[in-house]
Amino acid sequence: MTAAIKALEAVSQDLPILIHSDSQYVIKGATEWLRGWKAKGWRKADGKPVMNQDLWMQMDALIVGRQITWKWVKGHAGHPENERVDRLANWEAVRAAAGGGTDVKSADAAISS
């Protein structure tokens, strides 16, 4: 979800945007569930609070009035951009666990292999 938020922040609001994601949670949340969650005071149909409400509120603010196309791609199925993003996310997780150091050569190797 953070990647979608960052993409929306990076693209001018007056431009159309195509977001590929392997997360049905993100796509359905943005296209189907968000409106209902807001109407119910950020509660799901079962009355429980929406998880990641802070992120959903950010997403909500970023999608208002925009032309967004959401496209689901199957994860770990050979989609080149999805595989690249997965490697980058894994590298970032390792980097964060190791104290957040920045090693540009390692990052480049992680996302280009």
C-alpha positions as CSV (number, residue, x, y, z in Angstrom):
1,M,0.0,0.0,0.0
2,T,2.9,2.3,0.7
3,A,4.2,1.9,-2.8
4,A,0.8,2.9,-4.2
5,I,0.7,6.0,-1.9
6,K,4.2,7.0,-3.0
7,A,3.3,6.6,-6.6
8,L,0.3,8.8,-6.2
9,E,2.4,11.4,-4.4
10,A,5.0,11.4,-7.2
11,V,2.6,11.9,-10.1
12,S,1.0,15.2,-10.8
13,Q,-2.7,15.2,-9.9
14,D,-3.7,16.3,-13.4
15,L,-2.1,13.3,-15.1
16,P,-3.8,9.9,-15.5
17,I,-2.0,7.1,-13.6
18,L,-1.9,3.3,-14.0
19,I,-1.0,1.4,-10.9
20,H,0.0,-2.2,-11.1
21,S,-0.2,-4.2,-7.9
22,D,-0.2,-7.8,-6.8
23,S,-2.3,-6.8,-3.8
24,Q,-6.0,-7.4,-4.1
25,Y,-6.3,-5.7,-0.7
26,V,-4.9,-2.5,-2.1
27,I,-6.9,-2.6,-5.3
28,K,-10.2,-3.6,-3.8
29,G,-9.6,-1.3,-0.9
30,A,-9.1,1.7,-3.2
31,T,-11.8,0.8,-5.7
32,E,-14.5,-1.0,-3.7
33,W,-14.2,-0.8,0.1
34,L,-12.9,2.7,0.8
35,R,-16.2,4.5,0.3
36,G,-18.0,2.2,2.7
37,W,-15.3,2.3,5.3
38,K,-15.6,6.1,5.4
39,A,-19.3,6.0,5.6
40,K,-19.2,3.6,8.5
41,G,-16.7,5.7,10.5
42,W,-13.7,3.6,9.3
43,R,-15.3,0.3,10.3
44,K,-15.6,-2.8,8.3
45,A,-18.9,-4.6,7.6
46,D,-18.3,-6.7,10.7
47,G,-18.0,-3.6,12.8
48,K,-14.3,-4.0,13.5
49,P,-11.9,-1.1,12.8
50,V,-10.3,-0.9,9.4
51,M,-6.7,-2.1,9.6
52,N,-4.1,0.5,8.4
53,Q,-6.6,3.3,8.7
54,D,-3.8,5.9,8.6
55,L,-2.6,4.6,5.3
56,W,-6.2,4.3,3.9
57,M,-6.8,7.9,4.9
58,Q,-3.7,9.0,3.0
59,M,-4.8,6.9,0.0
60,D,-8.3,8.5,0.1
61,A,-6.9,12.0,0.1
62,L,-4.6,11.1,-2.9
63,I,-7.2,9.5,-5.1
64,V,-10.0,12.1,-4.9
65,G,-10.6,13.6,-8.3
66,R,-7.9,11.6,-10.1
67,Q,-8.0,9.4,-13.1
68,I,-6.5,6.2,-11.8
69,T,-6.5,2.8,-13.5
70,W,-5.7,-0.1,-11.1
71,K,-4.4,-3.3,-12.6
72,W,-3.8,-6.5,-10.7
73,V,-0.8,-8.7,-11.6
74,K,-0.2,-12.1,-10.1
75,G,2.8,-11.9,-7.7
76,H,5.8,-14.1,-8.2
77,A,4.6,-15.1,-11.7
78,G,7.4,-13.6,-13.8
79,H,5.9,-10.1,-14.4
80,P,9.2,-8.1,-14.8
81,E,8.2,-5.0,-13.0
82,N,6.5,-6.9,-10.2
83,E,9.6,-9.1,-9.7
84,R,11.9,-6.0,-9.7
85,V,9.7,-4.3,-7.1
86,D,9.6,-7.4,-5.0
87,R,13.5,-7.6,-5.0
88,L,13.6,-3.9,-4.1
89,A,11.1,-4.4,-1.2
90,N,13.1,-7.4,0.1
91,W,16.3,-5.4,-0.1
92,E,14.8,-2.5,1.8
93,A,13.5,-4.9,4.5
94,V,17.0,-6.4,4.9
95,R,18.5,-2.9,5.0
96,A,16.0,-1.7,7.6
97,A,16.7,-4.8,9.8
98,A,20.4,-4.0,9.6
99,G,20.0,-0.5,10.8
100,G,19.1,1.3,7.6
101,G,22.5,1.9,6.1
102,T,22.7,3.0,2.5
103,D,24.8,1.0,0.1
104,V,23.9,2.2,-3.4
105,K,25.9,-0.6,-5.1
106,S,24.0,-3.3,-3.2
107,A,20.7,-1.6,-3.9
108,D,21.5,-1.5,-7.7
109,A,22.4,-5.1,-7.6
110,A,19.3,-6.1,-5.7
111,I,16.9,-4.4,-8.2
112,S,18.7,-5.1,-11.4
113,S,19.3,-8.9,-11.0
